[in-house]
């Protein structure tokens, strides 16, 4: 296994540990996984800042449960996707540096496509520039805004 795959697997494990710590209410573990100056970005309805309220202690994990349906690592980012029935869909993009979560992007009820912005020769060698796309099983009939995240 090459160095990049090892790092991606470690990053996935860190993000998975974050969700497990949130579920169990282990605030010390959550704090240990996040940088003290975590950069935050949100896209979605104003009343859906669930993760922000959980991480700041404004609400508990029992008020809204983030249950990951898929976790994908791409370089230093980990993309986590989840949905609850036909009304709730979310994507979290966590960036890690030296095994610490430094950036968080939350997309709530928004389709997301992650595209590569590396030079053309790299994109050709790796079969295209789309790295990841939303795959919510229960929401294909819904009309949701779409965003592209370029990395």
Phi, psi and omega in degrees: 000132182280169185301319181297317179296322178297314180296318179298318178295321177296317179297318177300317180296322179295314180293320176300318178297326177298311180297321178294320178294322177297316180299320182273355180077021181277083185294330178294318178295317179301311181298325181290336182272342185254140173293146181293337178249043181309126176275135188234140176215137184227139171226122179155186179298142183301330182277008184247028178279050187297312183295320178301315181295325179291311184291334178270356179085005180290332177219170179259166181294341181284341180288324174214122183258118174273111179246101182301135175259334175209147177227124183230132177257135175225108183055240183265012180246149175234125181255126181239132183236141176207158177208152179231098180066209185263002185251338187233125176220135180216153174227132175245134175240113181255133174253137182238148175219122181053048177065022178233136179284120185249341182215145180223128175239129180240129178240117184245125184050049181218130173289143180228137172237131178255123183242150180271135177246019178288169180304153184305320182297327176292315181299318180297316180295335184251025173059049171111175186251351176275119183263331185199147177219148177304140179223049182289117186296322186268359191244012184297337180274351181273151175260113180237151176295152180241142177230156175243130175255117180262127179235000000 
